Amino acid sequence: MNTQLREGAALHLAASPHLKGPDSTPRIMWTVVATLIPVVGAAVWNFGPSALLVILSATLGAVGAERLLARGGARDARAPGLLPGAAAAPVPSS
C-alpha cells in the first residue's frame, strides 16, 4: 500500500466540530434547564417538598465541585448542576 502523499497534496487539520449549528453551548444548557422545570414540578408533586431539598443539595454540590475543580475559569456552572439534582429522585418511604 502506498502511504506517501502526492506532491502538492496538503493535509488540512481542523478542530471539531466541523459543522457548527446556530445554538451555543450556554443556550443549549439553559434549554435543558427549561425542560427540567416540569420534571422538578412532578418530583415535588409526587414526593413532596423534600424533593426540592434533594434537588437543591445535588445542584449546590455539583456547582461547588465544578467551581472547586475549575482552574479559575469564569464559567457558568448552574445549568449543568441541575442535571444531577433532577436525576436524584427521593425514594418514597414505605
N, C-alpha and C positions, 0 to 999 in steps of 0.2 A: 504494500500500500504506500502511496506517495504522500508523505506528510509535510512536504515543503510547500511554502506559499509561492504562488506565482509572482514573478517580478512585477512590481507596481500595485499588487493587491494590498489592501490595508485591512487590518483587523480593528473594528470600532468597538470599544468598550463603553458601556453606559451603565449607570446605577439604575436599579429598579425603583419604582415601577416604570416600565417602558411606556405604558399608556396611562394617562392621568385624566381622571374624571373631574367634574366641576366641584365636588364636595371635598372639603378639607377634613383632616382628622378631628379637630375640635368640633366641627359641625356634626360629623357622624356620631361622636361620643355624646353630644348633647341630644341628638335624636334618640340614642339608646336610653338616656335618662328620661326623656319624654315618654318613651314606650314602657318604661318601668313604673310609671305612675299608677296605671291600673293594677299592676301586679302588687304594688305596695298596698293599694286600697283593698284588694282582695285578701291579702295577708292579714290586714287589720280587721277586716270583716270576719274572716274565718277564725283567727287566733286571738283577737282582742288587741288591746293597746300594747301588750308585751311584744308583739311583732315589731312595733316601731323601735323598741329598745334594742332588739336583736339587730335590726337593720342599721340603726344609728351606731351601735358599737362596732359592727363589722365595717361600716363605712369609715368611721374615725380610725379604726385600726389599719385599714388599707391605706388611707391618706397619710397617716402617721408613718407607716412603714415606707411608703414611697418617698416621703419627704426626708426621712432619716437616711435612706439608701441613695437618694439622688445626690449628685455631686454639685450641689449649689445651682442647679438649673432652675430657671423660673418657669416651671411647667404647671399646668392646672391639673391637680390630681383628684379633684372632687368627682368628676364624671366616672372614671374607671373605678373609683372606690365604691360606687353604688352597686356594681355588679356582684361582688361577694356579699354585700349586705342584702340584696334581694334574693340571692341564692340560698342564704342561710335561713330557711324557714323554721320557725319554732315547732317543736314536737308537741302535739296536743296531749294533755295529761289524761290518763285513763281513770 
